[in-house]
Amino acid sequence: MRKDLTGMRFGRLVVVKPTENGRGGRFVWECVCDCGGTKLAQSNDLTRGKIKSCGCSRTRIDIAGMRFGRLTAIKPTERKCGSHVLWECLCDCGQYAYAASSNLRRGQTRSCGCLRDEVFAKQKERQLKNARDFTGQKIGRLQVVEKITQGQPSLMWRCVCDCGNTVLLSAAQLRNHHRKSCGCANIEHITPDSGVLSKNVRGTEPRNLNNKPSKKNTSGVRGVCFSKTRGVWRAYISFQGVTHNLGSYKNIDDAAAARAEAEKQIFGPFLEWYENVWLKKSKQAQDNVQEGERRGQ
């Protein structure tokens, strides 16, 4: 026996009466929505919660003029993040940002990024205050010379190796003794009887440092990507298992410039050492093996 749904509420819908617009032999009810609209729905769709309104609940919520943290919503844009429309917002700092209304209403986006930068700055300040001072310490072949805070996303230490090379290392790398040389010690682990040098040097493949952007890269610049939720360009660089955040930029050229400067500071010393030290010792080791083979013949 068919259950009478007349007068029952399902979400925003109130069932008014049955209709003769049966679909595939199924019973259809006429419903009135709280917004005043009407909706025809099958019994199963109502009772199982598949239909809860005439469709008004899916319409865009107007948040123009509303404040969310430091952001004031201005207007919706044509840009989307998935199925969500991005709103143009003005931050208290004067910068513009783009965010989905759902992220704004849930408190997931509260600024153009300046709030996050301030949080990171406070974290870095606490890190500097509580950081262990490695200055003057000798760790393996490395002599810790000075602490570097400017131009680095996190606290770094400048170290001079016994071979004369200079490297920048994090406190964790020094504290846990993950690195005890600039990399020259790795060369000495190569046995003269093999003369084989790994393509992976100090956890890095040098040829990969000069590679072009991958096919998945949409910016055309390595280490630069666009954040759809925030509407800004992010710059970052990864080296030896550590990813450094280089900041967010409204202009892609500024993000690319930050990436280029980071490559000079982080990749530069390594590549200089690789070309001037590693390759020479590699050739010398291989020559020694070949000389040994000739003598043994």
Buried (B, 14 or more C-beta within 10 A) or exposed (E): EEEEBEEBEBBBBBBBEBEEEEEEEEBBBBBBBBEEBEBBBBBEBBBEEEBBBBEEEEEEEEBEEBEBBBBBBBEBEEBEBEEBBBBBBBBBBEBBBBBBBEBBBEEEBBBBBBBBBEEBEEEBEEEEEEBEEBEEEEBBBBBBBEBBBEEBBBBBBBBBBBBEBBBBBBBEBBEEEBBBBBBBBBBEEBEEEEBEBEEEBBEBEBEEBEEEEEEEEEBEBBBBBEBBBBBBBBBBBEBBEBEBEBBBBBEBEBBBBBBBBBBEBBBEBBBEBBEEBBBEBBEEBBEEBEEEEEEEE
